[in-house]
Amino acid sequence: MPWKLLFYLIVLSVVVLFAGVNIRNVSDVSVGFHTFEDIPIFVSLFAAFFLGVLVTLPFTYIKYLRKRAKFPKQKKEKKPRKRRFSRKQLAETTAPTAEE
């Protein structure tokens, strides 16, 4: 899920809501069966934007899923790890033995 986009939308929602509450330019908004009176124009613009985002998000997510299915993540080959020695082990392996 595009978390950055959702975070951006939440922040934008708060900003627009704040501006919409404080604006004095109002209008009546009719949705066919009901008329809302004295709605700030900013709120109606925000509602239109938000509905557009809600309609677009499923299509974006479907496109993302198709792209991911087309190019699945390839597993990386594991490289053999180099063995790490402590100083004590390193001293024991490099120190001359009594047999030499």
N, C-alpha and C positions, 0 to 999 in steps of 0.2 A: 504494500500500500504506500502511496506517495505521501509520507508523513510531513515532509517539508511543505507540500502544497496545502495539506489540511491545516497545519499550523499557520501558514500565511492567511488562509481563509478565515480562521478564527480571529486573528489579530485584525484583519480588515473588517470583519463583522463588528467588532467592538468599536473601532474607529468610526465606521459609518453609522452605527447605532447612536453613538454619542453625538455625532454631527446632526443626525436626523432628529433627535430629541430637542436639540437646541435651536433648530432652524424655525423661522416663523413663516416661511413660504409654504402654505398648505393648499390642498386641493381635494376634491371628492374623487374617489376611486370606485369604479363600478366593475364587479366581477361577473356580471350577467344576472345573477339571482339576488344580489345584495349590493347596496351602495354604502361604502365607508365614507363618512364625512370628515372633513378637516384632517386629512392624513398629510404629513409633511412629504414633500416631493422626494426628498432624500430617501425616505423609507420605501417609497414605491420603487425608486430606482434600485435600491439595495435588494428588494424582494425579486425584481426581475433578474438582477445579476445572480443572486443565489439560486434561483430556479434554473437558470442557464447552466450553472456549475453542477447542480444535481442531475441534470439531463446529460451532461457531457461526461461526468465521472465514470459511469458504467462502460461507455464506449472506450475510454482511455484504459480502463482496467482490462477489458477484453483484449485490446491490442497488445497490452503488456504481457498477458498470459499467452497469447499466440506467439509472440516473439520469443518468450522464454521456452515454449514447447519446441519451436523450430531450432533453436540453438541452445540445447541443454548445457549445463555447466560440465566441463570436462574435469575429471579427477586428475589432480597433479600426481606425477610419479614421485614417489618418496625416494629421496636420495639417501644413501646409507650415511648415517651420522658418524662423524668422526668421534672416536673414543676420547674422552677427556680424562686426564689423570690429575690427581691431586699432587701437590709438591712432594709429599711423602712417597707416593707410588712412583712418581717420576724419578726420584732419587734412588729408589730401590731397583728400578729397571736399568738405569744408566750407570750405577755404581759398579766398580770392578768386584768380581766375586773372588773368593779364596782359591778357586780352582785355577784361575789364570795366572 
